[in-house]
Amino acid sequence: MKINYFKLGAVACILLGAMHLLSQLLRGNDLDPQLASTLAEMKATEIHVMGKHTLLQFYNGFSLTMGFLLVAFGLQAWMIDNPGKRVILTNVFASVIIFVLTLIYFHVLASAFMLIAAICFTMSFIKSSRQH
């Protein structure tokens, strides 16, 4: 069986983005009191940049955008049948950068998925380099 590492990396990004979106959209009201208090403070904190928004709106907007972009990044990679070295290398760099950011700012599940994506894209690049 021939493994397509590029597609596996794409799937890791799609799954992480989809899980992120679902967790954001399906978040219930059964939050722990400290988190509920923090979210209430974010809702009460206004930001005046090209209009009036709350900090919670920015938080939710960036979070939904991140999930959507991860899905889009993965879907775009999934649709490429024979990616060239530059495309693969771009995905390697992007996934490594995102992996480092997840290590700094997010939980271990996000880091694990991005590490899998980075490894898969790197394996795809190595395999592509050996074929040419």
C-alpha angles and dihedrals in degrees: 000000000000114000117216102208093182091060091045090054089050091052091051090056093045092050094047092048092047093049090048092051093047093049090049095046097041098043107136133211094254093099123150111261095251093052092045089052092049092049090049090053090048089051090051094048111091125204120199107205114135088333136350120297135156125242087243090057090053091047093050093042094051091044094052090044091052092051092047093048092050090053091046092048090051095044091049091052091045091056094056108094100188110016117196123231094262092053091048092047090050089054091047092054094043094048093046091051091048090047091054090048091051090052090054101039112018145047130283095260092060090046092049094052093047091046089053090049092048092049092047094049089047091050088050090052092049091048091048091050092053093051096055 
